[in-house]
Amino acid sequence: MFIHYLTATANDVCKESKRQTISADDVITALEDLEFGELVPALREALEGEKGLQICRMAALSPWHGGRFIDSVVMWLCKAMEG
C-alpha cells in the first residue's frame, strides 16, 4: 500500500507542476507530504551517488519515463525502512 500511496502522491505533485514525468524532487516532496521526511536525507544521498545514476539511467531507458524511476525509488525506500 505504501508504494501505491507514495506513487499517487508523487504523481499529484508532478501534475500540480504541469508535468507528466515524475522526478526525484516529486518523490521527495511526496515523502515530506506523507510525513516520511526522515527518509529524505538518505534518499538524497543515494541519488547523488552511483545508485542515483543507475536509477536515473533506468528511468531514461524506460518506455514510460518515470514508471521505472518511481518503482526503483520506492523499492530503495522500502529497503531503507526495513534496515
PyMOL commands that set and color helices and strands:
alter all, ss='L'
color gray80, all
select helices_A, chain A and resi 2-16+24-33+37-48+50-61+67-82
alter helices_A, ss='H'
color red, helices_A
deselect
rebuild
show_as cartoon
